């Protein structure tokens, strides 16, 4: 049996174990550096996209403000048109009422003329040549 040697665990010398641990650390560090580089690229891509989104948001906000002003203008025009239409309807109703009154007055006058003529025709003395 071999005596236990603190420098020789499982047949590996202490230097071999340290080299292996250093290799593991170097590989871990290399993987970490690769992952960090990928994360950095992803973050830069995210920043570019975020910048584009912010620009789009500013443009969209500007467009919405212009559209809102345009809608307000159209709304004002529609209000004025509705008021004008209501006024026109009111004036047309008044003209119709006045025309109906004139028509009624004219009907009464024509009826009076017809009655007068009818009375004259009915009450007229017979003419001498119509016996």
C-alpha positions in Angstrom: 0.0 0.0 0.0 1.1 3.4 -0.7 1.2 6.0 1.9 -1.3 8.8 1.5 0.4 11.7 -0.2 -1.3 15.0 0.1 0.3 16.1 -3.2 -1.1 13.0 -4.9 -4.9 12.6 -4.8 -6.3 10.0 -7.1 -3.0 9.7 -8.9 -2.9 13.4 -9.8 -0.4 15.7 -8.6 -1.3 19.0 -7.0 0.0 20.9 -10.0 -2.2 18.8 -12.3 -5.2 19.6 -10.3 -4.4 23.3 -10.2 -3.9 23.3 -14.0 -7.2 21.5 -14.5 -9.0 24.0 -12.2 -7.3 26.9 -14.1 -8.4 25.4 -17.4 -12.0 25.2 -16.1 -11.8 28.8 -14.9 -10.4 29.9 -18.3 -13.2 28.1 -20.2 -15.8 29.4 -17.9 -14.4 32.9 -18.4 -14.4 32.5 -22.2 -18.0 31.3 -22.1 -18.9 34.2 -19.9 -17.2 36.6 -22.3 -19.0 35.0 -25.3 -22.4 35.2 -23.4 -21.6 38.8 -22.4 -20.8 39.7 -26.0 -24.1 38.2 -27.2 -26.0 40.0 -24.5 -24.2 43.2 -25.5 -25.2 42.7 -29.1 -28.8 41.9 -28.1 -28.8 45.0 -25.9 -27.6 47.2 -28.7 -30.2 45.7 -31.0 -32.8 46.4 -28.4 -31.6 50.0 -28.1 -31.9 50.5 -31.9 -35.4 49.1 -31.9 -36.3 51.2 -28.9 -35.0 54.3 -30.6 -37.1 53.4 -33.7 -40.2 52.9 -31.5 -39.7 56.3 -29.8 -39.3 58.0 -33.2 -42.5 56.2 -34.4 -44.3 57.3 -31.2 -43.3 60.9 -31.8 -44.5 60.7 -35.4 -47.7 59.0 -34.4 -48.4 61.5 -31.7 -47.9 64.4 -34.1 -50.2 62.7 -36.6 -52.9 62.1 -34.0 -52.7 65.8 -33.0 -53.1 66.9 -36.6 -55.9 64.4 -37.1 -57.6 65.7 -33.9 -57.4 69.3 -35.1 -58.8 68.2 -38.5 -61.7 66.4 -36.7 -62.3 69.4 -34.6 -62.5 71.6 -37.8 -64.9 69.1 -39.4 -67.0 69.0 -36.2 -67.3 72.8 -36.2 -68.3 72.8 -39.9 -70.9 70.1 -39.2 -72.3 72.2 -36.3 -72.5 75.3 -38.5 -74.2 73.2 -41.2 -76.7 71.7 -38.7 -77.5 75.2 -37.4 -77.9 76.5 -41.0 -80.2 73.5 -41.8 -82.3 74.1 -38.7 -82.6 77.8 -39.6 -83.5 76.9 -43.2 -86.1 74.4 -42.0 -87.5 77.0 -39.7 -87.7 79.6 -42.5 -89.2 77.1 -44.9 -91.9 76.2 -42.3 -92.6 79.9 -41.8 -92.9 80.5 -45.6 -95.2 77.5 -45.9 -97.4 78.8 -43.1 -97.5 82.2 -44.8 -98.3 80.5 -48.2 -101.0 78.4 -46.6 -102.5 81.6 -45.1 -102.4 83.3 -48.5 -103.9 80.2 -50.1 -106.7 80.1 -47.6 -107.4 83.9 -48.1 -107.4 83.4 -51.8 -109.7 80.4 -51.5 -112.1 82.6 -49.4 -112.0 85.4 -52.0 -112.6 83.0 -54.9 -115.5 81.4 -53.0 -116.9 84.9 -52.4 -116.6 85.8 -56.1 -118.3 82.5 -57.1 -121.2 83.1 -54.6 -121.6 86.6 -56.0 -121.6 85.4 -59.6 -123.9 82.5 -58.7 -126.3 84.9 -57.0 -126.3 87.2 -60.0 -126.8 84.4 -62.4 -129.7 82.9 -60.4 -131.4 86.1 -59.6 -131.0 87.8 -63.0 -134.2 88.7 -64.7 -134.9 86.7 -67.7 -133.8 88.4 -70.9 -136.5 89.4 -73.3 -135.2 87.2 -76.1 -135.1 84.0 -74.0 -138.8 83.3 -73.4 
